[in-house]
Amino acid sequence: MQVDAEAGPDHIRGPGDTTRLAAGLRLAVGRMTRRLRQAHAVGDVSLSGVSVLARLAADGPSSPGSLADLERVRPQAMASTLAVLEQRGLVGRGSDAADRRRIIVAITEEGRTMLAERRSESVHRLSAVLDEFTTEERETLASALPLLDRLAERL
């Protein structure tokens, strides 16, 4: 079967049309991500940096290797992300109490503040757009959230 990679959801013929559904999801999520990124200042923390901060805020201190595994990036990429975050004072490094040779990374108060502000900006922007949707459209999106979370975890 030949698929138009630019096909959107209007071209999906049914639930069995997974290739077109995947292409439509890729385009929609990509557009949303780019537009949310554009809303932040040029010198702002990268999306991968925000993801690391969110994970540290939710899960607590972690080793760089564990963070790389959880974020599904190479250890070298995680080292670069952590270096930038540390330079900006958003994370701190220390030794593991159980194994002094092991490095542990934790979010700082400055990191928590920046994360809260960034989330607030994104949520405000999304809320403003969602206010233009009908109740039924918002309910449809709300019912899809668990599926989108599951999809993100499986990728």
ZADO-505760 format. One record per residue (C-alpha): x, y, z; residue in three letters. Coordinates in nm, 2 decimals. Layout:
# residues N
       c1       c2       c3    aa
        X        Y        Z   Ala
...
# end
This chain:
# residues 155
       c1       c2       c3    aa
     0.00     0.00     0.00   Met
     0.14     0.34    -0.09   Gln
     0.08     0.61     0.17   Val
     0.08     0.99     0.14   Asp
     0.31     1.09     0.43   Ala
     0.14     1.44     0.44   Glu
    -0.20     1.29     0.48   Ala
    -0.39     1.43     0.77   Gly
    -0.67     1.29     0.98   Pro
    -0.93     1.38     0.71   Asp
    -0.77     1.11     0.49   His
    -0.80     0.83     0.75   Ile
    -1.05     0.58     0.63   Arg
    -1.10     0.39     0.95   Gly
    -0.94     0.25     1.27   Pro
    -0.75     0.00     1.06   Gly
    -0.58     0.27     0.86   Asp
    -0.28     0.28     1.10   Thr
    -0.02     0.41     0.86   Thr
    -0.23     0.72     0.78   Arg
    -0.32     0.76     1.14   Leu
     0.05     0.75     1.23   Ala
     0.13     1.01     0.96   Ala
    -0.15     1.24     1.08   Gly
    -0.04     1.21     1.44   Leu
     0.32     1.28     1.35   Arg
     0.23     1.60     1.17   Leu
    -0.01     1.73     1.43   Ala
     0.22     1.66     1.73   Val
     0.51     1.81     1.53   Gly
     0.32     2.13     1.46   Arg
     0.21     2.16     1.82   Met
     0.56     2.10     1.95   Thr
     0.71     2.36     1.71   Arg
     0.45     2.62     1.80   Arg
     0.49     2.57     2.17   Leu
     0.87     2.60     2.13   Arg
     0.84     2.92     1.94   Gln
     0.65     3.08     2.23   Ala
     0.96     3.08     2.44   His
     1.26     3.31     2.43   Ala
     1.56     3.22     2.21   Val
     1.79     3.16     2.51   Gly
     1.54     2.95     2.69   Asp
     1.59     2.60     2.81   Val
     1.56     2.33     2.53   Ser
     1.27     2.09     2.52   Leu
     1.50     1.81     2.63   Ser
     1.62     2.02     2.92   Gly
     1.26     2.09     3.03   Val
     1.19     1.71     3.01   Ser
     1.49     1.63     3.23   Val
     1.38     1.90     3.48   Leu
     1.03     1.77     3.49   Ala
     1.15     1.41     3.55   Arg
     1.38     1.53     3.83   Leu
     1.10     1.73     3.99   Ala
     0.86     1.43     3.97   Ala
     1.10     1.14     4.05   Asp
     1.37     1.30     4.26   Gly
     1.75     1.29     4.22   Pro
     1.89     1.05     3.96   Ser
     2.22     0.95     3.80   Ser
     2.30     1.08     3.45   Pro
     2.30     0.73     3.31   Gly
     1.95     0.66     3.45   Ser
     1.83     0.99     3.31   Leu
     1.97     0.90     2.97   Ala
     1.79     0.56     2.98   Asp
     1.46     0.71     3.10   Leu
     1.47     0.99     2.84   Glu
     1.59     0.74     2.57   Arg
     1.89     0.94     2.47   Val
     2.26     0.86     2.45   Arg
     2.47     0.92     2.76   Pro
     2.67     1.19     2.57   Gln
     2.35     1.38     2.48   Ala
     2.24     1.37     2.84   Met
     2.58     1.49     2.96   Ala
     2.55     1.79     2.73   Ser
     2.19     1.87     2.85   Thr
     2.30     1.84     3.21   Leu
     2.60     2.06     3.16   Ala
     2.38     2.34     3.02   Val
     2.12     2.30     3.30   Leu
     2.40     2.30     3.56   Glu
     2.57     2.60     3.41   Gln
     2.23     2.79     3.44   Arg
     2.19     2.68     3.80   Gly
     1.88     2.46     3.73   Leu
     2.04     2.14     3.85   Val
     2.31     2.05     4.09   Gly
     2.54     1.75     4.11   Arg
     2.65     1.56     4.41   Gly
     2.78     1.22     4.52   Ser
     2.55     0.93     4.60   Asp
     2.55     0.87     4.98   Ala
     2.56     0.50     4.93   Ala
     2.84     0.50     4.67   Asp
     3.05     0.82     4.67   Arg
     3.19     0.74     4.32   Arg
     2.84     0.77     4.17   Arg
     2.72     1.11     4.06   Ile
     2.36     1.21     4.14   Ile
     2.18     1.50     3.97   Val
     1.90     1.70     4.14   Ala
     1.68     1.99     4.04   Ile
     1.75     2.32     4.22   Thr
     1.49     2.57     4.35   Glu
     1.58     2.79     4.05   Glu
     1.51     2.49     3.83   Gly
     1.17     2.43     4.00   Arg
     1.08     2.80     3.95   Thr
     1.18     2.80     3.58   Met
     0.99     2.47     3.52   Leu
     0.67     2.61     3.69   Ala
     0.69     2.93     3.48   Glu
     0.75     2.74     3.16   Arg
     0.46     2.51     3.23   Arg
     0.24     2.80     3.32   Ser
     0.32     2.98     2.99   Glu
     0.25     2.66     2.78   Ser
    -0.07     2.58     2.97   Val
    -0.20     2.94     2.94   His
    -0.13     2.93     2.56   Arg
    -0.30     2.59     2.52   Leu
    -0.60     2.70     2.74   Ser
    -0.65     3.00     2.53   Ala
    -0.68     2.79     2.21   Val
    -0.89     2.52     2.38   Leu
    -1.14     2.79     2.49   Asp
    -1.22     2.83     2.12   Glu
    -1.31     2.46     2.09   Phe
    -1.66     2.33     2.15   Thr
    -1.74     2.13     2.46   Thr
    -1.76     1.81     2.25   Glu
    -1.42     1.88     2.09   Glu
    -1.26     1.93     2.44   Arg
    -1.42     1.61     2.56   Glu
    -1.28     1.42     2.26   Thr
    -0.93     1.55     2.33   Leu
    -0.97     1.47     2.70   Ala
    -1.07     1.11     2.62   Ser
    -0.77     1.07     2.39   Ala
    -0.51     1.19     2.66   Leu
    -0.46     0.84     2.81   Pro
    -0.40     0.69     2.47   Leu
    -0.16     0.97     2.37   Leu
     0.03     0.91     2.70   Asp
     0.05     0.54     2.63   Arg
     0.17     0.60     2.28   Leu
     0.44     0.84     2.40   Ala
     0.56     0.58     2.66   Glu
     0.58     0.31     2.39   Arg
     0.78     0.51     2.13   Leu
# end
